[in-house]
Amino acid sequence: MKASRSMAPIAIFTAADLKRTGQTSLKNAIVALDPSASNTPGYPGQLGFTTKTMSLRGLGANETLVLVNGKRRHTMSSVFYGGAMQGQSPVDLDMIPMSAVDHVEILKDGAAAQYGSDAIAGVVNIILKSADHGGSLDVGYNQYGWSVGTLGDFGKGGNLNYNQGFKIGHDGFLNITAEFVGNQSTNYGGYVPKTQGGSAVLLYPRLADGSEDPRENGNRYRQISGSPESERQSISYNLEIPIGKSTRFYSYATYTHRTAFVAAWYRPSNSQQNIMSVYPDGYLPTDTTEDHDFQFTSGFKGDNFFGWHWDGSINYGRNNSSIGIQNTINNSLGPNSPHDFHLQSLANSELTADFDIRRPFHTGLFKNPLQVAAGLEYRYQQYQVSAGEWAAWADGGYINPASYVFPTPTAALPFASGLGATSPSQAGTHDRMNGAFYLDLTQKITDRITVALSGRDEQYSDFGNALSGKASLRYQVTPWIALRGSASNGFHAPTLQQEYFQSTALYYSILPSTNQLVQSYTNYASVNNPGARALGATALKPETSHNFSVGFVLTPLKRLDISLDAYRIDIFNQIVPISVSGAGVSGATVLDILHQAGVVPNDGRYYGYTYERNAAHTRAMGLDLQAHYLSSFGKAGTVVWTVMMNQQQHQIMRTNPLNVNLGAGVTALYRSQIGNMTAIYPRNTLRLSATWNIDAWSTTVRVSRYSKTQLWSDRGAAYDQTVAPAWLVDFDVSYTFPNRIRLSAGGNNVFNHRPQSLSSLAQGAQSLLQVNPNYSYASAYGLEGGYFYGRLNYTW
């Protein structure tokens, strides 16, 4: 389908387009091509470094539906802790081997009436390769061109990809893919500064005479910040076999195993989370994740079910994630504490059965037939949260002796230091079911006017009914001008992960009345957790949306097409987590509520909760521009010119009040969260690209511009981070030898543009030990600078 014929804005990227980005993951390749798609900016939390999500039109990643061969893809099992993706569990695109992809279709329009939950921002449909002959073998090397400090390894990595098609019978096929990708870590974190906010930053206790330890003047490169060390092995197949004259059996599957190692925050020797006899020079914990992810789909389709084309399938997907941490300590177990811990296991699975039919009807009212499509769907979802090992969450009772760090004997922190763990009381298995029916009608009223109406009804076992509808119109004004528009409503069902994920992390706070260190418990809690309930948590409602789009398509020349579409998306009851701490400004109020409810002991410790809530009515408005032109220069070859742009603006129209008065310091939306929804995405993203093909050579140059972005601080505007507008340049050059071996080389952000570092005021306000340089996470294009690659490909 081309933009010149569609009723809604659609972007299509081929396997060759994806390959020319030089990326080894599907998500990164899509982000490099489409300006309406972006990596979710902001500090993602340590799990977020493992899997950075993709946002469409600056909306939450949960608001984009992902399909594979037109079938719903399951979501990941983890919940992200930080940044603009906080509280979300979208589809992990990197679990789909890019070498298996034939092309990607991105529908930039609300589509809940056709596909159900999650299609508020749009739909990404990934079509797998279906060639019945030939194949390819790819070997590649990649790395970043610059690094900071002595740690990290430039993200050095390689990939080996294999694809082969086989013919089955008269017109059946089997297409298989195997993909192996590995990368070392990157680093954009510099040395630990000697001072922070005007105060000395010491890595070691002072000596007995009060002087600094001589080691303070040694190596202060202690932090690794950047992409993780990771390995990914994937296999997939796509199969279709004729059964008789009018029926075909089809099946496809993907399986990926991934391991990742992400550096947490460095704990110096004199940290309250260290036992100096165990780690005399401090320690750098490493968060570990191991994922097993698969999707299996099989079905039959045909064209003679009482005159209907039909398609029935069973689709099962599952993501298992085992989360751990290495090179750390559970202080409460004392010097004999283990150093490696299993923190939790998470599993999310979805079973879908659907049956779809379609056929034309000649109603006699119009020259062209009425196109009718309808379908039934049943979906069963299950989410499991399993506890970590005992040592990860235990309280062993160790008492830190009086020392430079602890003026008086102090109870040591339970739980493994560095990342939250799940205890048995927080574990559980949760499920739900939903059934759906949809009807889609498309009528070409005249040769110029086409109208489409869609409706979908879904019934969920946990929150009830959701009804969606959509109306679309296309008017071909002249052979080269067409107008199009749509209006729809949609919804995003709260995920089971948002409803039931739980974990706990601990740290020390200072008790203002006595200046003593006090243990603080931070619980990422289910909405059914008694503590969260006492603080105002209620059962989540679905996010609902109103989507409006209007645009035009121009095809004034045979080789030129231009489309421009304006949109407005209102999201009601948008789900945003809230964090309430007994150690904050309103801590006394929060603790009083928790104590009165009897959910935490009145033992002098601080307790806080993060839970999901339906927080706000938001509005996104914008423009999507696409233009493609093919120039032919005779013997000098051809050039495909592409211009793509996304212009967006986000507003918060209304904030839902809190259910409980939590004190003056707790607001329904914190300033940082407002910024994550309104200021952290660039208002304008522009892509200009040209691909020149001449003889055996192919060269692509891509220029991107990102407008200003900001990361807002809860302390006020003076502490905000601003990333200035930026221009980035990518290139790819390839040469195909007569023996069908292709050699390619290229780079992204080849001039190594990086975002601005934090201001001294903003850096001094950071609660965690900071490093220099300290680039702003408000960057939409990342912090790692120039990326370069080489690739050798053989096709047969």
Beta strands, then each sheet from edge to edge (+ up, - down):
strand 1: 10-14
strand 2: 37-39
strand 3: 54-56
strand 4: 64-68
strand 5: 71-72
strand 6: 101-107
strand 7: 122-128
strand 8: 135-144
strand 9: 157-168
strand 10: 172-183
strand 11: 195-196
strand 12: 199-200
strand 13: 229-243
strand 14: 247-263
strand 15: 286-305
strand 16: 308-326
strand 17: 341-361
strand 18: 370-387
strand 19: 399-400
strand 20: 410-411
strand 21: 428-444
strand 22: 449-460
strand 23: 464-478
strand 24: 481-492
strand 25: 503-511
strand 26: 516-524
strand 27: 543-557
strand 28: 560-581
strand 29: 606-632
strand 30: 638-655
strand 31: 684-694
strand 32: 697-706
strand 33: 709-711
strand 34: 721-723
strand 35: 726-736
strand 36: 741-748
strand 37: 787-795
sheet 1: 1+ 6- 7+ 4+ 5-
sheet 2: 2+ 3-
sheet 3: 25+ 26- 29- 28+ 27- 24+ 23- 22+ 21- 18+ 17- 16+ 15- 14+ 13- 10+ 9- 8+ 37- 36+ 35- 32+ 31- 30+
sheet 4: 11+ 12-
sheet 5: 19+ 20-
sheet 6: 33+ 34-
end
